[in-house]
Amino acid sequence: MYHYYYPPPFYPITPNVSPAGAHVPLPPSPYLGPVPLHAAPPGYDPYAYGVPPYAYPYYAHNALPAAPPPHQYPAHASQLHGLLHYSKVPRLRFDVAKPYEHVTMLNGSQIPPGNQVQPAVLAPTTKMRLVSPGFPWVIDIDTERPTEDDRFQAGSPITVEILLQKLHATLRSRMTSSEWLLCDKTKRTALSAAFKARCGASGKEYENGLCWVDFLTQTHFYGLTKDDKVVSETLVGRKDEIYETWVVIFGPPRR
């Protein structure tokens, strides 16, 4: 007697899905079909996406915080070299009443040589004009017309060192008799007192006589800034626009 073996019928296995989760929609999958080789859609960057951007579904998301408004950043702050930018705590120990050799960083260390030869402003220039509420004169720096005492080449951009040296040399210039006559009695008394205090026991300083620096009630360099009011009051009647004008701020010594 023969026994025939009949294999059990094949039935596909159906996963047991609960009624609560059977109708949960799945997120749409990105389209991974072939990408046409002709013109790519606008804004498509092949290095920024794994698949074309139009293949991804759109999801609303929060953007990164916006940058602060431009007016919160003074434009002149980023144009000046850091050593020259005005601050209530100056970066340099620079007393224009003393010889230039005494100029150091605020902590007493020497100014790095690499910083001294860097341009004074972001866009290198050969012409700068300095004014200050502390003195009535205008200091023009023009490297295209160097004097005999200048050590830089004609036409070289104004560097940090050039600006500091020209500021110091100009303020140490001797006053002329005509400038002295323009001062009233009160100003002459103040100038004489400042001159005696600056000279001290130095015979050489006495020989040089009154200088522009004696006009200053405070002689420590705090930096450069922009001040339209000071500029307009100092440059009355001047129409020269080729110079970039900055205001020099002086203050008391810092410990």
BELURBEL-V654111 format. One record per pair of residues at least 4 apart in sequence whose C-alpha atoms are under 7 Angstrom apart, sorted by sequence separation. I is the first residue (numbers start at 1). GAP is how many residues later the second one is. D is the distance in Angstrom with one decimal. If there is no record, write none. Layout:
# BELURBEL-V654111
i=I gap=GAP d=D
i=I gap=GAP d=D
This chain:
# BELURBEL-V654111
i=17 gap=4 d=6.7
i=18 gap=4 d=6.0
i=40 gap=4 d=6.5
i=45 gap=4 d=6.8
i=49 gap=4 d=6.7
i=51 gap=4 d=6.7
i=68 gap=4 d=6.9
i=75 gap=4 d=6.9
i=76 gap=4 d=6.7
i=80 gap=4 d=6.4
i=81 gap=4 d=6.4
i=86 gap=4 d=6.9
i=98 gap=4 d=6.9
i=104 gap=4 d=5.5
i=105 gap=4 d=5.3
i=112 gap=4 d=6.7
i=113 gap=4 d=6.7
i=114 gap=4 d=6.7
i=142 gap=4 d=7.0
i=146 gap=4 d=5.9
i=158 gap=4 d=5.9
i=159 gap=4 d=6.2
i=160 gap=4 d=6.3
i=161 gap=4 d=6.0
i=162 gap=4 d=6.0
i=163 gap=4 d=6.1
i=164 gap=4 d=6.1
i=165 gap=4 d=6.0
i=166 gap=4 d=5.9
i=167 gap=4 d=6.3
i=168 gap=4 d=6.2
i=169 gap=4 d=6.4
i=175 gap=4 d=6.3
i=176 gap=4 d=6.4
i=177 gap=4 d=6.3
i=178 gap=4 d=6.5
i=183 gap=4 d=5.8
i=184 gap=4 d=6.2
i=185 gap=4 d=6.3
i=186 gap=4 d=6.4
i=187 gap=4 d=6.1
i=188 gap=4 d=6.1
i=189 gap=4 d=6.3
i=190 gap=4 d=6.2
i=191 gap=4 d=6.0
i=192 gap=4 d=6.3
i=193 gap=4 d=6.2
i=194 gap=4 d=6.1
i=195 gap=4 d=6.1
i=196 gap=4 d=6.1
i=202 gap=4 d=6.8
i=203 gap=4 d=6.4
i=204 gap=4 d=6.5
i=205 gap=4 d=6.7
i=210 gap=4 d=6.7
i=227 gap=4 d=6.3
i=228 gap=4 d=6.0
i=229 gap=4 d=6.2
i=230 gap=4 d=6.1
i=231 gap=4 d=5.9
i=232 gap=4 d=6.1
i=17 gap=5 d=5.9
i=80 gap=5 d=5.8
i=104 gap=5 d=5.8
i=105 gap=5 d=5.9
i=119 gap=5 d=5.7
i=158 gap=5 d=6.5
i=175 gap=5 d=6.9
i=183 gap=5 d=6.1
i=104 gap=6 d=5.0
i=105 gap=6 d=5.7
i=131 gap=6 d=6.8
i=199 gap=6 d=5.2
i=104 gap=7 d=5.6
i=131 gap=7 d=5.3
i=199 gap=7 d=6.1
i=44 gap=8 d=7.0
i=77 gap=8 d=6.6
i=83 gap=8 d=5.7
i=130 gap=8 d=6.1
i=131 gap=8 d=6.4
i=146 gap=8 d=6.0
i=44 gap=9 d=6.7
i=83 gap=9 d=6.9
i=94 gap=9 d=4.9
i=129 gap=9 d=6.9
i=130 gap=9 d=5.0
i=145 gap=9 d=6.4
i=93 gap=10 d=5.8
i=94 gap=10 d=6.8
i=129 gap=10 d=5.7
i=130 gap=10 d=6.4
i=144 gap=10 d=4.9
i=93 gap=11 d=5.3
i=129 gap=11 d=4.5
i=143 gap=11 d=5.5
i=144 gap=11 d=4.3
i=92 gap=12 d=5.9
i=93 gap=12 d=5.5
i=128 gap=12 d=6.0
i=129 gap=12 d=6.1
i=143 gap=12 d=5.2
i=92 gap=13 d=4.4
i=93 gap=13 d=4.7
i=128 gap=13 d=5.2
i=143 gap=13 d=6.1
i=91 gap=14 d=6.2
i=92 gap=14 d=4.7
i=127 gap=14 d=5.6
i=128 gap=14 d=6.8
i=91 gap=15 d=5.5
i=127 gap=15 d=4.7
i=143 gap=15 d=6.9
i=195 gap=15 d=6.2
i=126 gap=16 d=5.7
i=127 gap=16 d=6.8
i=126 gap=17 d=5.3
i=126 gap=18 d=6.5
i=195 gap=19 d=5.8
i=194 gap=20 d=5.4
i=226 gap=20 d=5.6
i=227 gap=20 d=6.5
i=225 gap=21 d=5.8
i=226 gap=21 d=5.8
i=224 gap=22 d=6.0
i=225 gap=22 d=5.3
i=191 gap=23 d=5.6
i=224 gap=23 d=5.4
i=225 gap=23 d=6.7
i=31 gap=24 d=5.0
i=191 gap=24 d=6.2
i=224 gap=24 d=4.7
i=30 gap=25 d=5.3
i=223 gap=25 d=6.0
i=224 gap=25 d=6.1
i=30 gap=26 d=5.1
i=223 gap=26 d=5.6
i=30 gap=27 d=6.8
i=222 gap=27 d=5.4
i=221 gap=28 d=6.3
i=222 gap=28 d=5.2
i=126 gap=29 d=6.4
i=221 gap=29 d=4.7
i=222 gap=29 d=6.2
i=126 gap=30 d=6.6
i=220 gap=30 d=5.2
i=221 gap=30 d=6.6
i=126 gap=31 d=4.9
i=219 gap=31 d=5.8
i=220 gap=31 d=5.2
i=125 gap=32 d=5.2
i=126 gap=32 d=5.5
i=218 gap=32 d=5.9
i=219 gap=32 d=6.4
i=220 gap=32 d=5.9
i=124 gap=33 d=5.6
i=125 gap=33 d=6.0
i=218 gap=33 d=5.2
i=220 gap=33 d=5.9
i=124 gap=34 d=6.8
i=174 gap=34 d=6.7
i=218 gap=34 d=5.7
i=174 gap=35 d=6.4
i=175 gap=35 d=5.7
i=174 gap=36 d=5.7
i=175 gap=36 d=5.1
i=174 gap=37 d=4.3
i=175 gap=37 d=6.1
i=119 gap=38 d=6.5
i=120 gap=38 d=5.9
i=173 gap=38 d=5.3
i=174 gap=38 d=6.5
i=81 gap=39 d=5.3
i=119 gap=39 d=5.8
i=120 gap=39 d=4.7
i=172 gap=39 d=5.4
i=173 gap=39 d=6.1
i=80 gap=40 d=6.1
i=81 gap=40 d=5.7
i=119 gap=40 d=4.1
i=120 gap=40 d=4.7
i=171 gap=40 d=6.7
i=172 gap=40 d=6.0
i=80 gap=41 d=4.5
i=118 gap=41 d=5.3
i=119 gap=41 d=6.1
i=171 gap=41 d=4.8
i=172 gap=41 d=5.9
i=79 gap=42 d=5.3
i=80 gap=42 d=6.1
i=117 gap=42 d=5.4
i=118 gap=42 d=6.1
i=171 gap=42 d=4.8
i=79 gap=43 d=4.8
i=116 gap=43 d=6.7
i=117 gap=43 d=6.2
i=116 gap=44 d=5.1
i=117 gap=44 d=6.3
i=116 gap=45 d=4.8
i=100 gap=68 d=6.9
i=96 gap=72 d=5.6
i=135 gap=80 d=6.1
i=134 gap=81 d=6.9
i=135 gap=81 d=6.7
i=134 gap=82 d=5.4
i=133 gap=97 d=6.5
i=136 gap=98 d=6.8
i=131 gap=100 d=6.9
i=97 gap=101 d=6.7
i=129 gap=114 d=5.6
i=128 gap=115 d=5.0
i=129 gap=115 d=5.8
i=130 gap=115 d=5.8
i=131 gap=115 d=6.4
i=132 gap=115 d=5.2
i=97 gap=116 d=6.4
i=127 gap=116 d=5.4
i=128 gap=116 d=4.9
i=129 gap=116 d=4.5
i=130 gap=116 d=5.1
i=131 gap=116 d=5.0
i=132 gap=116 d=5.0
i=127 gap=117 d=6.7
i=128 gap=117 d=6.0
i=129 gap=117 d=6.2
i=130 gap=117 d=5.7
i=131 gap=117 d=6.1
i=132 gap=117 d=6.6
i=130 gap=118 d=6.4
i=97 gap=122 d=6.2
i=96 gap=123 d=5.6
i=95 gap=124 d=5.6
i=96 gap=124 d=6.3
i=95 gap=125 d=4.4
i=94 gap=126 d=5.6
i=95 gap=126 d=6.3
i=94 gap=127 d=5.5
i=90 gap=132 d=4.9
i=90 gap=133 d=6.8
i=87 gap=135 d=6.3
i=86 gap=136 d=5.6
i=87 gap=136 d=6.6
i=86 gap=137 d=3.8
i=85 gap=138 d=5.0
i=86 gap=138 d=4.9
i=84 gap=139 d=4.9
i=85 gap=139 d=5.3
i=86 gap=139 d=5.7
i=84 gap=140 d=5.9
i=85 gap=140 d=6.6
